Amino acid sequence: MRPPESRPKPRHPSALAKIVAALSLTGALTACNSVVLSPSGDVAQQQGDLVVTSTLLMLIIILPVMAATAFFAWHYRASNKEARYDPHWDHSTQLELLIWAAPLLIIICLGAITWVSTHLLDPYRTIGRIDAATAVPADAKPLEVEVVALDWKWLFIYPEQGVATVNELVVPTNRPLQFKITSSSVMNSFFVPAMAGQIYAMPGMETRLHAVINHPGEFIGFSANYSGAGFSHMRFATHAVTDAGFDQWAQGVKAGGQANAGTLDRAAYLQLEKPSEKVPVMRFASVSPDLYNAILNMCVEPGKMCMSDMMAIDARGGLGKEGIRNVQMLAYDRGGRQAAAQATANPTAAMQRELAWVRALCRQNPGSAPDHTIKAPASPRVLSGAGLSEPQSAPIFSHGQEALAAPAQTPAHPTQISRN
């Protein structure tokens, strides 16, 4: 047995070898697709520009701080006898101004950029331009797509074309897109990085997203919010085609074929809604006109009262004891749906009369949700917020050293004060 001092010592890689190994690993980054910074949609491009602008503004502080850290560590090292040693130093006004003024100015710049972009890129706001050089025509009609997040797949309904797809989104290029988004059970997140930012899909609620895609191509969309066992496969293909190609695709779906799944009515939707994973692309040649509103109001099952009905009843003070049977129709959770559906599958004559009376009382437009869309501003160069008028410029001083000019006032809206 060798003595400990005679054993071969393990070889440690040199500093140069470590640097070479680290640099070789960075080559793997070249395979990454930076779609967020180089997207195909104008909204996503503006969002990517915000990321770049914010990063550059922050680097104005980060780079000097990193350089100063290296300089101080080197200059005030123990072996440097020429560095001034002052253990009683505790304050420098010039240094304090430099440390606090520069970050404060950058934060002000970031705040101004964030305030403007938050309003101009509001997902509920209609887009004001197709790209940086093309405004949206005044007579342009956006393509409406109704999006439903299911377990674990995506349903897309095209109300104008009367077709629907599963795990396949086809949109025309250079045309405004309006997405109405909801979920069947749990919260998800609708995200096509090449088109626009992500927005949540929530059951019983509707969110909006306005966007545009400028270049034909094949893209990927997915859920960016964990929603259960099949979340990893909750992806869908996104095809951006020309207007003629989109019309041809829609006609092909309506014509049917081997890949056509028939008609998407309430019964077919209840089967589709059941949890499933790795679902292939499905296409429906026709869709029930009121299906999306029934999904949104959580009343697809026969005999289920819609949320809009119940909210309208509550707004009118309720129906008293005579409406107690409505409670059986309000089990929206997963555990109570089946029991509620069985209890109301064969409503009695009295219940049918009551339901007919309730619907006549509550709804003129069955199941419709309020439209909270915000119109695009006339000019994106002004600080125009959601629901705010354009700020009016006013001179600070008038000629002749007169008093300050009063800015234009916006009429105040009367406020209702509860006395209860």
Contacts in CASP RR format, 6 or more apart in sequence:
PFRMAT RR
TARGET T0000
AUTHOR 0000-0000-0000
METHOD contacts of the structure
MODEL  1
MRPPESRPKPRHPSALAKIVAALSLTGALTACNSVVLSPSGDVAQQQGDL
VVTSTLLMLIIILPVMAATAFFAWHYRASNKEARYDPHWDHSTQLELLIW
AAPLLIIICLGAITWVSTHLLDPYRTIGRIDAATAVPADAKPLEVEVVAL
DWKWLFIYPEQGVATVNELVVPTNRPLQFKITSSSVMNSFFVPAMAGQIY
AMPGMETRLHAVINHPGEFIGFSANYSGAGFSHMRFATHAVTDAGFDQWA
QGVKAGGQANAGTLDRAAYLQLEKPSEKVPVMRFASVSPDLYNAILNMCV
EPGKMCMSDMMAIDARGGLGKEGIRNVQMLAYDRGGRQAAAQATANPTAA
MQRELAWVRALCRQNPGSAPDHTIKAPASPRVLSGAGLSEPQSAPIFSHG
QEALAAPAQTPAHPTQISRN
13 21 0 8 1.000
35 193 0 8 1.000
35 194 0 8 1.000
35 219 0 8 1.000
36 44 0 8 1.000
36 47 0 8 1.000
36 48 0 8 1.000
36 51 0 8 1.000
36 193 0 8 1.000
37 48 0 8 1.000
37 51 0 8 1.000
37 52 0 8 1.000
39 45 0 8 1.000
39 48 0 8 1.000
39 193 0 8 1.000
39 194 0 8 1.000
39 195 0 8 1.000
40 194 0 8 1.000
40 195 0 8 1.000
40 213 0 8 1.000
40 214 0 8 1.000
40 215 0 8 1.000
40 217 0 8 1.000
40 219 0 8 1.000
40 240 0 8 1.000
41 194 0 8 1.000
41 195 0 8 1.000
41 196 0 8 1.000
41 211 0 8 1.000
41 212 0 8 1.000
41 213 0 8 1.000
41 214 0 8 1.000
41 215 0 8 1.000
42 127 0 8 1.000
42 129 0 8 1.000
42 130 0 8 1.000
42 131 0 8 1.000
42 132 0 8 1.000
42 212 0 8 1.000
42 214 0 8 1.000
43 121 0 8 1.000
43 127 0 8 1.000
43 195 0 8 1.000
43 196 0 8 1.000
43 197 0 8 1.000
43 210 0 8 1.000
43 211 0 8 1.000
43 212 0 8 1.000
44 193 0 8 1.000
44 194 0 8 1.000
44 195 0 8 1.000
44 196 0 8 1.000
44 197 0 8 1.000
44 211 0 8 1.000
46 117 0 8 1.000
46 120 0 8 1.000
46 121 0 8 1.000
47 121 0 8 1.000
47 196 0 8 1.000
47 197 0 8 1.000
50 113 0 8 1.000
50 117 0 8 1.000
53 113 0 8 1.000
54 110 0 8 1.000
54 113 0 8 1.000
57 106 0 8 1.000
57 109 0 8 1.000
57 110 0 8 1.000
58 106 0 8 1.000
58 110 0 8 1.000
60 102 0 8 1.000
60 106 0 8 1.000
61 102 0 8 1.000
61 103 0 8 1.000
61 106 0 8 1.000
74 80 0 8 1.000
75 83 0 8 1.000
76 83 0 8 1.000
77 83 0 8 1.000
115 383 0 8 1.000
116 383 0 8 1.000
119 125 0 8 1.000
119 383 0 8 1.000
119 384 0 8 1.000
119 385 0 8 1.000
119 386 0 8 1.000
120 377 0 8 1.000
120 380 0 8 1.000
120 384 0 8 1.000
122 374 0 8 1.000
122 386 0 8 1.000
123 196 0 8 1.000
123 197 0 8 1.000
123 199 0 8 1.000
123 207 0 8 1.000
123 208 0 8 1.000
123 209 0 8 1.000
123 210 0 8 1.000
124 208 0 8 1.000
124 210 0 8 1.000
124 372 0 8 1.000
124 373 0 8 1.000
124 374 0 8 1.000
124 386 0 8 1.000
125 210 0 8 1.000
125 373 0 8 1.000
125 374 0 8 1.000
125 375 0 8 1.000
125 376 0 8 1.000
125 386 0 8 1.000
126 136 0 8 1.000
126 142 0 8 1.000
126 176 0 8 1.000
126 178 0 8 1.000
126 210 0 8 1.000
126 373 0 8 1.000
126 374 0 8 1.000
126 375 0 8 1.000
126 376 0 8 1.000
127 136 0 8 1.000
127 176 0 8 1.000
127 210 0 8 1.000
127 211 0 8 1.000
127 212 0 8 1.000
127 376 0 8 1.000
128 135 0 8 1.000
128 136 0 8 1.000
128 376 0 8 1.000
128 377 0 8 1.000
128 380 0 8 1.000
129 135 0 8 1.000
129 136 0 8 1.000
129 380 0 8 1.000
130 136 0 8 1.000
130 174 0 8 1.000
130 176 0 8 1.000
130 212 0 8 1.000
130 214 0 8 1.000
131 174 0 8 1.000
131 212 0 8 1.000
131 214 0 8 1.000
134 174 0 8 1.000
136 176 0 8 1.000
136 376 0 8 1.000
140 175 0 8 1.000
140 176 0 8 1.000
141 176 0 8 1.000
142 175 0 8 1.000
142 176 0 8 1.000
142 177 0 8 1.000
142 178 0 8 1.000
142 210 0 8 1.000
143 158 0 8 1.000
143 160 0 8 1.000
143 171 0 8 1.000
143 172 0 8 1.000
143 175 0 8 1.000
143 176 0 8 1.000
143 177 0 8 1.000
143 178 0 8 1.000
144 158 0 8 1.000
144 159 0 8 1.000
144 160 0 8 1.000
144 178 0 8 1.000
144 180 0 8 1.000
145 156 0 8 1.000
145 157 0 8 1.000
145 158 0 8 1.000
145 169 0 8 1.000
145 171 0 8 1.000
145 177 0 8 1.000
145 178 0 8 1.000
145 179 0 8 1.000
145 180 0 8 1.000
146 156 0 8 1.000
146 157 0 8 1.000
146 158 0 8 1.000
146 159 0 8 1.000
146 179 0 8 1.000
146 180 0 8 1.000
146 292 0 8 1.000
147 154 0 8 1.000
147 155 0 8 1.000
147 156 0 8 1.000
147 157 0 8 1.000
147 179 0 8 1.000
147 180 0 8 1.000
147 181 0 8 1.000
147 182 0 8 1.000
147 190 0 8 1.000
147 201 0 8 1.000
148 154 0 8 1.000
148 155 0 8 1.000
148 156 0 8 1.000
148 157 0 8 1.000
148 181 0 8 1.000
148 182 0 8 1.000
148 183 0 8 1.000
148 184 0 8 1.000
148 201 0 8 1.000
148 292 0 8 1.000
148 295 0 8 1.000
149 155 0 8 1.000
149 181 0 8 1.000
149 182 0 8 1.000
149 183 0 8 1.000
149 184 0 8 1.000
149 188 0 8 1.000
149 190 0 8 1.000
149 201 0 8 1.000
149 223 0 8 1.000
149 227 0 8 1.000
149 234 0 8 1.000
150 183 0 8 1.000
150 184 0 8 1.000
150 185 0 8 1.000
150 272 0 8 1.000
150 273 0 8 1.000
151 184 0 8 1.000
151 185 0 8 1.000
151 186 0 8 1.000
151 227 0 8 1.000
151 228 0 8 1.000
151 230 0 8 1.000
151 273 0 8 1.000
151 274 0 8 1.000
151 275 0 8 1.000
151 276 0 8 1.000
152 223 0 8 1.000
152 227 0 8 1.000
152 228 0 8 1.000
152 229 0 8 1.000
152 230 0 8 1.000
152 231 0 8 1.000
152 233 0 8 1.000
152 234 0 8 1.000
152 275 0 8 1.000
152 276 0 8 1.000
152 277 0 8 1.000
152 279 0 8 1.000
153 166 0 8 1.000
153 167 0 8 1.000
153 234 0 8 1.000
153 236 0 8 1.000
153 276 0 8 1.000
153 279 0 8 1.000
154 166 0 8 1.000
154 167 0 8 1.000
154 169 0 8 1.000
154 190 0 8 1.000
154 223 0 8 1.000
154 234 0 8 1.000
154 236 0 8 1.000
155 164 0 8 1.000
155 165 0 8 1.000
155 166 0 8 1.000
155 272 0 8 1.000
156 164 0 8 1.000
156 165 0 8 1.000
156 166 0 8 1.000
156 168 0 8 1.000
156 169 0 8 1.000
156 236 0 8 1.000
157 163 0 8 1.000
157 164 0 8 1.000
157 264 0 8 1.000
157 287 0 8 1.000
157 291 0 8 1.000
157 292 0 8 1.000
158 164 0 8 1.000
158 250 0 8 1.000
158 287 0 8 1.000
159 287 0 8 1.000
159 289 0 8 1.000
159 292 0 8 1.000
161 250 0 8 1.000
161 253 0 8 1.000
161 254 0 8 1.000
162 254 0 8 1.000
162 286 0 8 1.000
162 287 0 8 1.000
163 250 0 8 1.000
163 253 0 8 1.000
163 254 0 8 1.000
163 283 0 8 1.000
163 284 0 8 1.000
163 285 0 8 1.000
163 286 0 8 1.000
163 287 0 8 1.000
164 264 0 8 1.000
164 283 0 8 1.000
164 284 0 8 1.000
164 287 0 8 1.000
165 253 0 8 1.000
165 281 0 8 1.000
165 282 0 8 1.000
165 283 0 8 1.000
165 284 0 8 1.000
166 261 0 8 1.000
166 272 0 8 1.000
166 279 0 8 1.000
166 281 0 8 1.000
166 282 0 8 1.000
166 283 0 8 1.000
167 235 0 8 1.000
167 236 0 8 1.000
167 237 0 8 1.000
167 279 0 8 1.000
167 280 0 8 1.000
167 281 0 8 1.000
167 282 0 8 1.000
168 236 0 8 1.000
168 237 0 8 1.000
168 239 0 8 1.000
168 281 0 8 1.000
168 282 0 8 1.000
168 283 0 8 1.000
169 192 0 8 1.000
169 221 0 8 1.000
169 236 0 8 1.000
169 237 0 8 1.000
169 238 0 8 1.000
169 239 0 8 1.000
170 238 0 8 1.000
170 239 0 8 1.000
170 241 0 8 1.000
170 246 0 8 1.000
170 249 0 8 1.000
170 250 0 8 1.000
171 177 0 8 1.000
171 213 0 8 1.000
171 238 0 8 1.000
171 239 0 8 1.000
171 240 0 8 1.000
171 241 0 8 1.000
171 246 0 8 1.000
172 240 0 8 1.000
172 241 0 8 1.000
172 242 0 8 1.000
172 243 0 8 1.000
172 245 0 8 1.000
172 246 0 8 1.000
173 213 0 8 1.000
173 214 0 8 1.000
173 215 0 8 1.000
173 216 0 8 1.000
173 240 0 8 1.000
173 241 0 8 1.000
173 242 0 8 1.000
173 243 0 8 1.000
174 212 0 8 1.000
174 213 0 8 1.000
174 214 0 8 1.000
175 212 0 8 1.000
175 243 0 8 1.000
176 210 0 8 1.000
176 211 0 8 1.000
176 212 0 8 1.000
177 195 0 8 1.000
177 209 0 8 1.000
177 210 0 8 1.000
177 211 0 8 1.000
177 212 0 8 1.000
177 213 0 8 1.000
178 208 0 8 1.000
178 209 0 8 1.000
178 210 0 8 1.000
178 373 0 8 1.000
179 190 0 8 1.000
179 208 0 8 1.000
179 209 0 8 1.000
179 210 0 8 1.000
179 211 0 8 1.000
180 206 0 8 1.000
180 207 0 8 1.000
180 208 0 8 1.000
180 292 0 8 1.000
181 190 0 8 1.000
181 199 0 8 1.000
181 200 0 8 1.000
181 201 0 8 1.000
181 206 0 8 1.000
181 207 0 8 1.000
181 208 0 8 1.000
181 209 0 8 1.000
182 201 0 8 1.000
182 202 0 8 1.000
182 203 0 8 1.000
182 204 0 8 1.000
182 205 0 8 1.000
182 206 0 8 1.000
182 207 0 8 1.000
182 292 0 8 1.000
182 295 0 8 1.000
182 296 0 8 1.000
183 201 0 8 1.000
183 202 0 8 1.000
183 203 0 8 1.000
183 204 0 8 1.000
184 203 0 8 1.000
184 273 0 8 1.000
184 295 0 8 1.000
185 203 0 8 1.000
185 334 0 8 1.000
186 203 0 8 1.000
186 227 0 8 1.000
186 228 0 8 1.000
187 200 0 8 1.000
187 201 0 8 1.000
187 202 0 8 1.000
187 203 0 8 1.000
187 225 0 8 1.000
187 227 0 8 1.000
188 200 0 8 1.000
188 201 0 8 1.000
188 223 0 8 1.000
188 225 0 8 1.000
188 227 0 8 1.000
188 234 0 8 1.000
189 198 0 8 1.000
189 199 0 8 1.000
189 200 0 8 1.000
189 201 0 8 1.000
189 223 0 8 1.000
189 224 0 8 1.000
189 225 0 8 1.000
190 198 0 8 1.000
190 199 0 8 1.000
190 200 0 8 1.000
190 201 0 8 1.000
190 209 0 8 1.000
190 223 0 8 1.000
191 197 0 8 1.000
191 198 0 8 1.000
191 199 0 8 1.000
191 221 0 8 1.000
191 222 0 8 1.000
191 223 0 8 1.000
191 224 0 8 1.000
192 211 0 8 1.000
192 219 0 8 1.000
192 220 0 8 1.000
192 221 0 8 1.000
192 238 0 8 1.000
193 219 0 8 1.000
193 220 0 8 1.000
193 221 0 8 1.000
194 213 0 8 1.000
194 219 0 8 1.000
194 238 0 8 1.000
195 211 0 8 1.000
195 212 0 8 1.000
195 213 0 8 1.000
195 219 0 8 1.000
195 238 0 8 1.000
196 209 0 8 1.000
196 210 0 8 1.000
196 211 0 8 1.000
197 209 0 8 1.000
198 224 0 8 1.000
199 207 0 8 1.000
199 208 0 8 1.000
199 209 0 8 1.000
200 207 0 8 1.000
200 225 0 8 1.000
201 207 0 8 1.000
203 298 0 8 1.000
203 332 0 8 1.000
204 296 0 8 1.000
204 297 0 8 1.000
204 298 0 8 1.000
204 307 0 8 1.000
205 296 0 8 1.000
206 296 0 8 1.000
206 369 0 8 1.000
208 372 0 8 1.000
208 373 0 8 1.000
210 373 0 8 1.000
213 219 0 8 1.000
213 240 0 8 1.000
215 240 0 8 1.000
216 240 0 8 1.000
216 241 0 8 1.000
216 242 0 8 1.000
217 239 0 8 1.000
217 240 0 8 1.000
217 241 0 8 1.000
218 237 0 8 1.000
218 238 0 8 1.000
218 239 0 8 1.000
218 240 0 8 1.000
219 237 0 8 1.000
219 238 0 8 1.000
219 239 0 8 1.000
219 240 0 8 1.000
220 235 0 8 1.000
220 236 0 8 1.000
220 237 0 8 1.000
220 238 0 8 1.000
221 235 0 8 1.000
221 236 0 8 1.000
221 237 0 8 1.000
221 238 0 8 1.000
222 234 0 8 1.000
222 235 0 8 1.000
222 236 0 8 1.000
223 231 0 8 1.000
223 234 0 8 1.000
223 235 0 8 1.000
227 234 0 8 1.000
229 275 0 8 1.000
229 277 0 8 1.000
230 275 0 8 1.000
230 277 0 8 1.000
233 277 0 8 1.000
233 278 0 8 1.000
237 281 0 8 1.000
239 249 0 8 1.000
241 249 0 8 1.000
253 260 0 8 1.000
253 283 0 8 1.000
253 284 0 8 1.000
253 285 0 8 1.000
254 285 0 8 1.000
254 286 0 8 1.000
255 285 0 8 1.000
256 262 0 8 1.000
256 283 0 8 1.000
256 285 0 8 1.000
259 281 0 8 1.000
259 282 0 8 1.000
259 283 0 8 1.000
260 283 0 8 1.000
260 284 0 8 1.000
260 285 0 8 1.000
261 268 0 8 1.000
261 282 0 8 1.000
261 283 0 8 1.000
261 284 0 8 1.000
262 268 0 8 1.000
262 284 0 8 1.000
262 285 0 8 1.000
262 286 0 8 1.000
263 284 0 8 1.000
263 285 0 8 1.000
263 286 0 8 1.000
263 287 0 8 1.000
263 288 0 8 1.000
264 272 0 8 1.000
264 284 0 8 1.000
264 286 0 8 1.000
264 287 0 8 1.000
264 288 0 8 1.000
264 291 0 8 1.000
265 287 0 8 1.000
265 288 0 8 1.000
265 291 0 8 1.000
266 288 0 8 1.000
266 291 0 8 1.000
266 294 0 8 1.000
266 300 0 8 1.000
266 302 0 8 1.000
268 284 0 8 1.000
269 291 0 8 1.000
269 295 0 8 1.000
269 300 0 8 1.000
270 300 0 8 1.000
270 301 0 8 1.000
272 282 0 8 1.000
273 300 0 8 1.000
290 366 0 8 1.000
290 367 0 8 1.000
291 300 0 8 1.000
293 366 0 8 1.000
293 367 0 8 1.000
293 368 0 8 1.000
293 369 0 8 1.000
294 300 0 8 1.000
294 306 0 8 1.000
294 367 0 8 1.000
296 367 0 8 1.000
296 369 0 8 1.000
297 306 0 8 1.000
297 307 0 8 1.000
297 308 0 8 1.000
297 309 0 8 1.000
297 367 0 8 1.000
298 304 0 8 1.000
298 306 0 8 1.000
298 307 0 8 1.000
298 332 0 8 1.000
299 305 0 8 1.000
299 306 0 8 1.000
299 307 0 8 1.000
299 309 0 8 1.000
301 337 0 8 1.000
301 340 0 8 1.000
301 341 0 8 1.000
301 344 0 8 1.000
302 341 0 8 1.000
302 344 0 8 1.000
302 345 0 8 1.000
303 329 0 8 1.000
303 341 0 8 1.000
303 344 0 8 1.000
303 345 0 8 1.000
303 347 0 8 1.000
303 355 0 8 1.000
304 329 0 8 1.000
304 340 0 8 1.000
304 341 0 8 1.000
304 344 0 8 1.000
305 326 0 8 1.000
305 329 0 8 1.000
305 330 0 8 1.000
305 355 0 8 1.000
305 358 0 8 1.000
306 363 0 8 1.000
306 366 0 8 1.000
306 367 0 8 1.000
307 332 0 8 1.000
308 362 0 8 1.000
308 363 0 8 1.000
308 366 0 8 1.000
308 367 0 8 1.000
308 368 0 8 1.000
308 369 0 8 1.000
309 358 0 8 1.000
309 359 0 8 1.000
309 362 0 8 1.000
309 363 0 8 1.000
310 326 0 8 1.000
310 330 0 8 1.000
312 361 0 8 1.000
312 362 0 8 1.000
312 363 0 8 1.000
313 319 0 8 1.000
313 326 0 8 1.000
313 358 0 8 1.000
313 361 0 8 1.000
313 362 0 8 1.000
316 361 0 8 1.000
319 326 0 8 1.000
319 358 0 8 1.000
323 354 0 8 1.000
325 351 0 8 1.000
325 354 0 8 1.000
326 354 0 8 1.000
326 358 0 8 1.000
328 340 0 8 1.000
328 343 0 8 1.000
328 344 0 8 1.000
329 340 0 8 1.000
329 344 0 8 1.000
330 340 0 8 1.000
331 337 0 8 1.000
331 339 0 8 1.000
331 340 0 8 1.000
344 351 0 8 1.000
347 355 0 8 1.000
359 366 0 8 1.000
374 386 0 8 1.000
374 387 0 8 1.000
377 384 0 8 1.000
377 385 0 8 1.000
377 390 0 8 1.000
378 384 0 8 1.000
378 390 0 8 1.000
379 390 0 8 1.000
382 390 0 8 1.000
382 391 0 8 1.000
383 391 0 8 1.000
384 390 0 8 1.000
384 391 0 8 1.000
389 410 0 8 1.000
392 407 0 8 1.000
392 408 0 8 1.000
394 405 0 8 1.000
394 406 0 8 1.000
394 407 0 8 1.000
394 408 0 8 1.000
395 405 0 8 1.000
396 404 0 8 1.000
396 405 0 8 1.000
397 404 0 8 1.000
397 405 0 8 1.000
398 405 0 8 1.000
END
